[in-house]
């Protein structure tokens, strides 16, 4: 039934939190102590608080949930930039929408391409917004060929396959009329050293 002076404790393990017990009275017999937890946890995991009150001590464990999302939509990704076969990707990214964000952190991810190889999609660590938002994957590298590059995304408890079209090499026009012929071709003789440079 006596009084206690309260406590202010900082977390270990997962840092960034404070547990505060206000000055109060200990109940006769059984009761409970109400610690208010405030702050911003630095990561997911377990935050520990070393309680020591009324001549007793224990370690309070508080689970810090990771950031999560309810769904991710690779098919609805916004396309920024074009990737061309054999050319290093520059200024290329995909904005992948999601729903059901809980506002928590994520560690980002780096995913290498399959199908068309040679590319990497990189998501920097950050926060999921509460509700709906999008994740920006920056794509770098040089694709080995034209076709479809696939990236297996797995973030916030959800996964999807992001497909990226790799364009073949192309030209704007072809002018056969101004072709430069090198060498002579003679009927009945095998061609040797002959070429045609078409602009």
Secondary structure as GFF3:
##gff-version 3
##sequence-region A 1 199
A	DSSP	beta_strand	3	4	.	.	.	ID=ss1
A	DSSP	beta_strand	7	10	.	.	.	ID=ss2
A	DSSP	beta_strand	12	13	.	.	.	ID=ss3
A	DSSP	beta_strand	17	21	.	.	.	ID=ss4
A	DSSP	beta_strand	24	25	.	.	.	ID=ss5
A	DSSP	beta_strand	36	39	.	.	.	ID=ss6
A	DSSP	beta_strand	45	53	.	.	.	ID=ss7
A	DSSP	beta_strand	56	64	.	.	.	ID=ss8
A	DSSP	beta_strand	71	80	.	.	.	ID=ss9
A	DSSP	beta_strand	83	84	.	.	.	ID=ss10
A	DSSP	beta_strand	92	102	.	.	.	ID=ss11
A	DSSP	beta_strand	105	106	.	.	.	ID=ss12
A	DSSP	beta_strand	109	112	.	.	.	ID=ss13
A	DSSP	beta_strand	114	115	.	.	.	ID=ss14
A	DSSP	beta_strand	119	123	.	.	.	ID=ss15
A	DSSP	beta_strand	126	127	.	.	.	ID=ss16
A	DSSP	beta_strand	130	141	.	.	.	ID=ss17
A	DSSP	beta_strand	147	155	.	.	.	ID=ss18
A	DSSP	beta_strand	158	167	.	.	.	ID=ss19
A	DSSP	three_ten_helix	176	178	.	.	.	ID=ss20
A	DSSP	beta_strand	180	182	.	.	.	ID=ss21
A	DSSP	beta_strand	195	197	.	.	.	ID=ss22
###
